Amino acid sequence: MNLALWIVAGLLAAAYLLGGALKMVAPKERIAAAGRSGRWVEDFSAGGVKAIGAVEVLAAVGLVLPAVLGVARVFVPLAALGLVLLMIGAAAVRIRRQEYGLVAVDVVYILLAAFVAWGRFGPESFLG
């Protein structure tokens, strides 16, 4: 189970690091032009999109770095829990925009982050 938690946390960290960095550096018009999945940025200011990107980058770092360094390891499940909350918000935006097909992707991310939060708070805790 520890290996599965590491793999999921690593994959989530990679996805959110790349996605968050893109949101921080790319203009929101470029994100919206990338396709159907990026049109959510139309509901946010440019600063809001960059702030979401910064939260994603911080969560990505928090999923892996504390455990690797062995310092403040409580941040691993907290980062995962933060991603659950962030993605619940993302799903709510998609539902409000009637982008129901994309909600399924958000739910997958919610479940993966919840798995890491559960595992690191519970059976494979770094806290004990």
C-alpha positions as CSV (number, residue, x, y, z in Angstrom):
1,M,0.0,0.0,0.0
2,N,2.9,2.4,0.7
3,L,4.1,1.9,-2.8
4,A,0.7,2.6,-4.2
5,L,0.5,5.8,-2.2
6,W,3.9,6.9,-3.4
7,I,2.9,6.2,-7.0
8,V,-0.4,8.1,-6.8
9,A,1.2,11.0,-4.9
10,G,4.0,11.2,-7.5
11,L,1.6,11.1,-10.4
12,L,-0.7,13.7,-8.8
13,A,2.3,15.9,-8.0
14,A,3.5,15.7,-11.6
15,A,0.1,16.6,-13.0
16,Y,-0.5,19.5,-10.7
17,L,3.0,20.8,-11.0
18,L,2.7,21.0,-14.8
19,G,-0.8,22.2,-14.8
20,G,-0.2,24.8,-12.1
21,A,2.9,26.1,-13.7
22,L,1.0,26.5,-17.0
23,K,-1.7,28.5,-15.2
24,M,0.9,30.7,-13.6
25,V,2.8,31.6,-16.8
26,A,0.3,31.3,-19.7
27,P,-2.2,34.1,-20.4
28,K,-5.8,32.9,-19.6
29,E,-6.8,33.5,-23.2
30,R,-4.2,30.9,-24.3
31,I,-5.6,28.4,-21.7
32,A,-9.2,29.0,-22.9
33,A,-8.1,28.6,-26.6
34,A,-6.5,25.2,-25.8
35,G,-9.9,23.5,-26.0
36,R,-13.1,22.6,-24.2
37,S,-11.4,21.7,-20.9
38,G,-9.7,25.1,-20.6
39,R,-12.8,27.3,-21.0
40,W,-13.4,27.4,-17.3
41,V,-10.9,30.3,-17.1
42,E,-13.5,32.6,-18.7
43,D,-15.2,32.6,-15.2
44,F,-12.1,33.9,-13.5
45,S,-9.8,36.9,-13.6
46,A,-6.3,36.5,-14.9
47,G,-5.1,36.9,-11.3
48,G,-7.5,34.3,-10.1
49,V,-6.2,31.8,-12.7
50,K,-2.6,32.5,-11.6
51,A,-3.6,32.0,-7.9
52,I,-5.2,28.7,-8.7
53,G,-2.0,27.7,-10.5
54,A,0.1,28.7,-7.4
55,V,-2.1,26.6,-5.2
56,E,-1.7,23.6,-7.5
57,V,2.1,24.0,-7.5
58,L,2.2,24.3,-3.7
59,A,0.0,21.2,-3.4
60,A,2.3,19.3,-5.8
61,V,5.3,20.2,-3.8
62,G,3.5,19.3,-0.5
63,L,2.5,15.9,-1.8
64,V,6.1,14.7,-2.2
65,L,8.8,17.0,-0.8
66,P,8.0,16.7,2.9
67,A,8.1,12.9,2.8
68,V,11.3,12.8,0.7
69,L,13.1,15.2,3.1
70,G,11.5,13.7,6.2
71,V,10.5,17.2,7.4
72,A,7.0,18.3,8.4
73,R,5.5,15.1,6.8
74,V,2.0,16.1,8.0
75,F,1.9,18.3,4.9
76,V,1.6,15.3,2.6
77,P,-2.0,14.3,3.7
78,L,-2.8,18.0,4.2
79,A,-1.8,18.8,0.6
80,A,-3.8,15.8,-0.6
81,L,-6.8,17.1,1.4
82,G,-6.3,20.5,-0.1
83,L,-6.4,19.0,-3.6
84,V,-9.7,17.2,-2.8
85,L,-11.2,20.6,-1.8
86,L,-9.8,22.3,-4.8
87,M,-11.1,19.7,-7.2
88,I,-14.6,19.8,-5.5
89,G,-14.5,23.5,-6.4
90,A,-13.4,22.6,-10.0
91,A,-16.3,20.1,-10.3
92,A,-18.7,22.7,-9.0
93,V,-17.5,25.2,-11.7
94,R,-17.9,22.5,-14.4
95,I,-21.4,21.7,-13.2
96,R,-22.4,25.4,-13.2
97,R,-21.0,25.7,-16.7
98,Q,-22.9,22.5,-17.7
99,E,-19.7,20.8,-18.7
100,Y,-20.9,17.5,-17.3
101,G,-18.5,15.3,-19.3
102,L,-15.5,16.9,-17.7
103,V,-16.8,16.4,-14.2
104,A,-15.8,12.8,-14.5
105,V,-12.2,13.8,-14.8
106,D,-12.5,16.0,-11.7
107,V,-14.0,13.1,-9.8
108,V,-11.0,10.9,-10.7
109,Y,-8.6,13.5,-9.3
110,I,-10.8,13.8,-6.2
111,L,-10.7,10.1,-5.6
112,L,-6.9,9.9,-6.2
113,A,-6.2,12.8,-3.8
114,A,-8.6,11.3,-1.2
115,F,-6.8,8.0,-1.4
116,V,-3.5,9.7,-0.6
117,A,-5.1,11.8,2.2
118,W,-6.7,8.7,3.7
119,G,-3.6,6.5,3.3
120,R,-1.2,9.1,4.8
121,F,-3.6,10.1,7.7
122,G,-4.4,6.4,8.3
123,P,-2.8,3.0,7.6
124,E,0.5,4.3,6.0
125,S,0.7,7.5,8.1
126,F,4.0,9.4,8.2
127,L,2.8,10.9,11.5
128,G,3.3,7.9,13.8
